[in-house]
Amino acid sequence: VSTELIDVLTNCPRLNISCLDKGFVRLMDVMPRLVPANADGKYTADCAIVQAARVSYGHGTKTVNEDRGLIRYLMRHQHSTPMEMVEWKFHCKMPIFVARQWIRHRTANVNEVSGRYSVLNDEFYLPDVDNIRQQSKTNRQGGDEKITNTDAEGFLQYIDSLCSNAYKKYTEALSVGIAREQARMILPVSLYTEWYWKIDLHNLFHFLALRCDSHAQYEIRVFAEAMLELITPIVPVAVEAWNDYHPMRGAVKLTRLEVEVLRDFFKKLDWYGLEKPDLNSDNKRERAEWEEKAKLLGWM
Ligand SMILES: Cc1cc2nc3c(=O)[nH]c(=O)nc-3n(C[C@H](O)[C@H](O)[C@H](O)COP(=O)(O)OP(=O)(O)OC[C@H]3O[C@@H](n4cnc5c(N)ncnc54)[C@H](O)[C@@H]3O)c2cc1C
C-alpha cells in the first residue's frame, strides 16, 4: 500500500452536472480529500470508512477484497458511523420549490443566497414541453403520463409570461425603494436559488434513497441522481454496497407475516425436490448470513 497521498478529486471524471434548465450540482470538496492508494493502486475515499471501522474491529486486514468485505459488512448491518467519516460539500442551484423539499433533510449544513442582502437574478425554471405531466390518478402526490402538447405549450407560455411580469414588478418595487426582503414576495417558487450543502455519507445515502426513488418528484430526483453520479467514483465500494443492501435500492425488508407466507411456500417447493439457488457472492460471511436467512425462511 502506497503511503503517497493523492487528491481524490483529481481522479474524479466529473465535478459538475447541469440539472433542469438552469440548475446544477457541483462537488466543491470531499473529506478525506487526500487519500492513500489501496492495494490495487486506486485512490478512493472508501479508505476513510475502513480506517474508522478498524478502530473498532482491530487492524491487520488490508487487501482490496478485505476492505470491500468490511464496507459491505458495515452496510448490511447498519453499522453507519464509519460512513460518517466521509463528508461532501456541494454547491447547488435549484428552483425554490425543489429547495423546499430538499431542506427537509435536516442533517445537512446549509448556506443559501440571501434575498434580503442581494437582488435576486431573473432565472426561473421552465420545464421542457415533454415534461409537463398529468395529475396521476393513482398517486395523489404525483404526476406521471405526459399531458397533450397543446395543454403543455399553453401552460408553459403562461408560466413564462407570469415570471417575466413578476420579475418586472420586482425590479419596479426595488426602484421605488421597497426593501429587497419584501419586494421578493412577488416572485414565484420557480425562481432559482443557490446554496452550499454539506453532509456526511451516511446521511447522504439516506437523502439519495428517498430522492432517487421513483416516488420522489422528477425535479428533485435529477439533482439526487446527479449527486449519486458525482460521488460514485470517489466511494465506489460504499455505493455498490448501498445499491446491493438498501431496501430502497435493490434489497427487500420482510415483515413477520411475509416471512410466514414464504416459509409455507418454500415448504411446498421442498416437497417437489427443487434445489435452493446459490447466492451470487464469494464472501464467506455473506454466504453464512444467507444460510441463516434461508433457514429462517424454512428453506433447508
Ligand atoms: C416521496 C416523498 C413525499 C413526501 N411528502 C411529504 C408531505 O406530503 N409532507 C411533508 O411534510 N413532508 C413530506 N416529505 C418529507 C418527509 O416527510 C421527510 O421530512 C423528508 O424526506 C426528510 O426525511 P428524514 O426526516 O428522514 O431526513 P433527515 O431530516 O435528513 O433526517 C435523517 C434521519 O435523522 C433522524 N432525525 C433527524 N432529525 C430528527 C428529529 N428532530 N427527531 C427525530 N429524528 C430525527 C431521523 O431518523 C431521520 O430519518 C416527503 C418526502 C418524500 C421522499
The ligand as an SDF file (V2000), in Angstrom:
LIG
                    3D

 53 58  0  0  0  0  0  0  0  0999 V2000
  -41.7630   10.9820   -1.7220 C   0  0  0  0  0  0  0  0  0  0  0  0
  -41.8120   11.9270   -0.5500 C   0  0  0  0  0  0  0  0  0  0  0  0
  -43.0040   12.5590   -0.2300 C   0  0  0  0  0  0  0  0  0  0  0  0
  -43.0650   13.4400    0.8590 C   0  0  0  0  0  0  0  0  0  0  0  0
  -44.2340   14.0820    1.1620 N   0  0  0  0  0  0  0  0  0  0  0  0
  -44.2930   14.9390    2.2090 C   0  0  0  0  0  0  0  0  0  0  0  0
  -45.5050   15.6380    2.5590 C   0  0  0  0  0  0  0  0  0  0  0  0
  -46.5290   15.4610    1.9260 O   0  0  0  0  0  0  0  0  0  0  0  0
  -45.4880   16.4960    3.5980 N   0  0  0  0  0  0  0  0  0  0  0  0
  -44.3500   16.7090    4.3520 C   0  0  0  0  0  0  0  0  0  0  0  0
  -44.3920   17.4960    5.2960 O   0  0  0  0  0  0  0  0  0  0  0  0
  -43.2010   16.0700    4.0610 N   0  0  0  0  0  0  0  0  0  0  0  0
  -43.1310   15.2050    3.0110 C   0  0  0  0  0  0  0  0  0  0  0  0
  -41.9490   14.5720    2.7200 N   0  0  0  0  0  0  0  0  0  0  0  0
  -40.7740   14.8580    3.5250 C   0  0  0  0  0  0  0  0  0  0  0  0
  -40.5220   13.7270    4.5480 C   0  0  0  0  0  0  0  0  0  0  0  0
  -41.5970   13.5960    5.4580 O   0  0  0  0  0  0  0  0  0  0  0  0
  -39.2160   13.9870    5.3230 C   0  0  0  0  0  0  0  0  0  0  0  0
  -39.3530   15.2080    6.0300 O   0  0  0  0  0  0  0  0  0  0  0  0
  -38.0300   14.1020    4.4140 C   0  0  0  0  0  0  0  0  0  0  0  0
  -37.9960   13.0630    3.4900 O   0  0  0  0  0  0  0  0  0  0  0  0
  -36.7590   14.0680    5.2630 C   0  0  0  0  0  0  0  0  0  0  0  0
  -36.6380   12.7740    5.7930 O   0  0  0  0  0  0  0  0  0  0  0  0
  -35.9390   12.4970    7.1710 P   0  0  0  0  0  0  0  0  0  0  0  0
  -36.6150   13.2450    8.2610 O   0  0  0  0  0  0  0  0  0  0  0  0
  -35.8440   11.0100    7.3180 O   0  0  0  0  0  0  0  0  0  0  0  0
  -34.4750   13.0580    6.8520 O   0  0  0  0  0  0  0  0  0  0  0  0
  -33.4580   13.9250    7.7000 P   0  0  0  0  0  0  0  0  0  0  0  0
  -34.0560   15.2010    8.1620 O   0  0  0  0  0  0  0  0  0  0  0  0
  -32.2340   14.0060    6.8440 O   0  0  0  0  0  0  0  0  0  0  0  0
  -33.1440   13.0590    8.9350 O   0  0  0  0  0  0  0  0  0  0  0  0
  -32.4130   11.8250    8.8240 C   0  0  0  0  0  0  0  0  0  0  0  0
  -32.8140   10.9550    9.9730 C   0  0  0  0  0  0  0  0  0  0  0  0
  -32.3550   11.5610   11.1790 O   0  0  0  0  0  0  0  0  0  0  0  0
  -33.3130   11.3830   12.2030 C   0  0  0  0  0  0  0  0  0  0  0  0
  -33.7440   12.7050   12.6460 N   0  0  0  0  0  0  0  0  0  0  0  0
  -33.3610   13.9180   12.1490 C   0  0  0  0  0  0  0  0  0  0  0  0
  -33.9250   14.9070   12.8470 N   0  0  0  0  0  0  0  0  0  0  0  0
  -34.6800   14.3280   13.7830 C   0  0  0  0  0  0  0  0  0  0  0  0
  -35.5260   14.8150   14.8160 C   0  0  0  0  0  0  0  0  0  0  0  0
  -35.6930   16.1190   15.0350 N   0  0  0  0  0  0  0  0  0  0  0  0
  -36.1720   13.9410   15.5850 N   0  0  0  0  0  0  0  0  0  0  0  0
  -36.0260   12.6100   15.4030 C   0  0  0  0  0  0  0  0  0  0  0  0
  -35.2410   12.0690   14.4510 N   0  0  0  0  0  0  0  0  0  0  0  0
  -34.5710   12.9260   13.6610 C   0  0  0  0  0  0  0  0  0  0  0  0
  -34.4310   10.5490   11.6310 C   0  0  0  0  0  0  0  0  0  0  0  0
  -34.1450    9.1810   11.8820 O   0  0  0  0  0  0  0  0  0  0  0  0
  -34.3240   10.7910   10.1490 C   0  0  0  0  0  0  0  0  0  0  0  0
  -34.8300    9.7290    9.3490 O   0  0  0  0  0  0  0  0  0  0  0  0
  -41.8840   13.6860    1.6470 C   0  0  0  0  0  0  0  0  0  0  0  0
  -40.6930   13.0170    1.3190 C   0  0  0  0  0  0  0  0  0  0  0  0
  -40.6540   12.1560    0.2280 C   0  0  0  0  0  0  0  0  0  0  0  0
  -39.3330   11.4700   -0.1000 C   0  0  0  0  0  0  0  0  0  0  0  0
  1  2  1  0
  2  3  1  0
  2 52  2  0
  3  4  2  0
  4  5  1  0
  4 50  1  0
  5  6  2  0
  6  7  1  0
  6 13  1  0
  7  8  2  0
  7  9  1  0
  9 10  1  0
 10 11  2  0
 10 12  1  0
 12 13  2  0
 13 14  1  0
 14 15  1  0
 14 50  1  0
 15 16  1  0
 16 17  1  0
 16 18  1  0
 18 19  1  0
 18 20  1  0
 20 21  1  0
 20 22  1  0
 22 23  1  0
 23 24  1  0
 24 25  2  0
 24 26  1  0
 24 27  1  0
 27 28  1  0
 28 29  2  0
 28 30  1  0
 28 31  1  0
 31 32  1  0
 32 33  1  0
 33 34  1  0
 33 48  1  0
 34 35  1  0
 35 36  1  0
 35 46  1  0
 36 37  1  0
 36 45  1  0
 37 38  2  0
 38 39  1  0
 39 40  1  0
 39 45  2  0
 40 41  1  0
 40 42  2  0
 42 43  1  0
 43 44  2  0
 44 45  1  0
 46 47  1  0
 46 48  1  0
 48 49  1  0
 50 51  2  0
 51 52  1  0
 52 53  1  0
M  END
$$$$
